[in-house]
């Protein structure tokens, strides 16, 4: 049996009940955030194929003839998911998908990293550092890129997420050197200073047109505890990670790992692997993250770009549905919100998207509001016959139409 899970990174469907606890309290936190609705209101695009899977029936999602139309040939399952873990970032969301519910949020550094951390990092690089503040990934290059070219010192920055990001120009710091520095940072950032991810951010070009090389980005995650991915692998199932998925789990639990350049490349690679899986009779999971929604458009508060990415995914959706084999299934989910019309540049605390499809389904099935993202992992284990006794309730039976 082949199960494919597509994560539309940050395509949230409305603020969670605890959204006031996240974001700027003076702004009311994240109450009122709604990535999908606000994006389509600011930059309407037609999403007929997502409509056929039932996206317009998710509570709170606004329909319209120019965005999410009424359709007469609907066939799929729809719902939304609440996140139990105290966070609104990719690591927290993806870990919970596969059965890890955090009690405490990952460490964040709104004032930058402390001297004891940076002294050890400087010793590892032998070069010192620039910035060490929360920053937009594009603005930090504008403000520190030229100084980096002069000095050779890496640009270290963070965000509202639990991340230690290291930016370096490929003409100044070779990729292998940057990756080695990030591996050193990963060793440093343990224990009381354990951030969820260390991220290598290589860039190229000249001021003011520096360009991040997203295809050469590398994420170094904390190693998660036992997840559904480990259970699937132990059961002899294939576990194929595409995009940044393997990085978020430190490569743990996978039988194949494939990096991607952008959404288009992620879509292409996933479809190719689905087609090849049918020819091979692959039994297992294909797990893909399409990150452009978040990294290119959400953080940059670009609703036009975000809408264009939604339209491109919607156009590819019929090919995904056609590639689902008999007995197999497709799940489309999201890990948090990143409302491109919201204040600031941070993620937003929102319900996760949930859509499902199996060949032969007729009409729409309401999967309701799931009480944890971990229902995804429980469903994957159920569908693929792996033992899992952790959190989450399977909805596999409801996908049988």
C-alpha positions, 0 to 999 in steps of 0.5 A: 500500500502506498500512502503519500502525505503532502505538507503545504508548509504554513497553509493554515486554516484559522486561528487556534483557540489558544492563539492569543498566547502566541505572537505580540500580546499588544497586537492580540497575539495571533487571534484572527489570523487565517492564512488561506482566507486572507491570502485569497481575499488579498489576491484571489485565485481559482482553486477548483481542484482543492474545492473538489476535495472539500477545502471549502467545507472546512469550518471558517474557510470562505468560498467564492466563485473566484476562489473556492467555488461550489462543485458538483463532482466533489470526492474526498475528505476534509477537516482541520487539526489542532496542535497540542504542542506549544509552538507554531514552527515546522519542527514542532508541527512535523514532530507532532504529525509523527507522534511527538507531543511536546510539553515545553516549547523549543528554546527561542532567543528574541535578544540573540544568542548568549555570549557563551554560545557565540564564544564557542561558535567563534572558536569553531569557525575561527572568524567571529560573527556578525548580527546575532539578532532576530532578522528576516532572512532577506533583510539580514543579507541587505544589512550585513552582506557587504560586511560579510564579504569584507570580513569573511565573518558568518552572519548569525541570526534567529527568528521567532522560531527556535533556529540558529541560522548561519548565512555565508556567501559561497565565494567567501565560505565554501559550502562544505565549510558552512556545513561543517560550521553548522554541524559544530553549532548543532553540537554546541546547541544542546541541553539548556541551549537546545534549539530545534534547528541549525540552518545553513543559509548559503547565498550568492550575488552582489549587493544589493541583489544577494540571492539565497541558494535555497537548494543548498540550504541544510537543516540540522535538527535535534534528533527526535524520540521514537516516531511513527517513521521509526515504527514504519521503517522497523515494520519493513516499510519504505519511508521516502522523505522529499524536501526538508522533511528528512532534515526536520527529523535529523534523517531518522526513520527514513529509507530514502531522502531527497532534497528539492529546489522549490515547490515545482521541484518538490511536486515533480520529484514526488510525482516521479516517485509515486509513479515509480512506486507503482511500478516497483510495488512499493509498500510504504510512505512518501512524505513531502514538504512544499516549503515555498508557501512559507519561506518565500511568501509567508515570511515576506508577507507576499499574498500575491506570491502565496496565491500564485503558489496555491494556484500552481499546486491546485493545477498539479493536484489532478496529476497527484490524484491520478497517481494514487494507486488502488488501495492507496491514499493521499493526505494534504496537510499543513504544519502551522500558519504564516498569514501573509497579511498579518503583522510582523514576519512570523508564523501564525498559530492556526489549525492545520489543513487536512484533506484526504483522497482514495480512489473510488471515493464519492462525495465528501467525508467530514473528518471533523476537527482532529484534537492533535496533529498526531492523528496523521501518524496514527493514521499512517501506522494504521494504513500501513500496518505498523505498530504504534502505541503513541498519541493520536487517533487513526481516521483511516477507516473514514477514508474508505468511502 
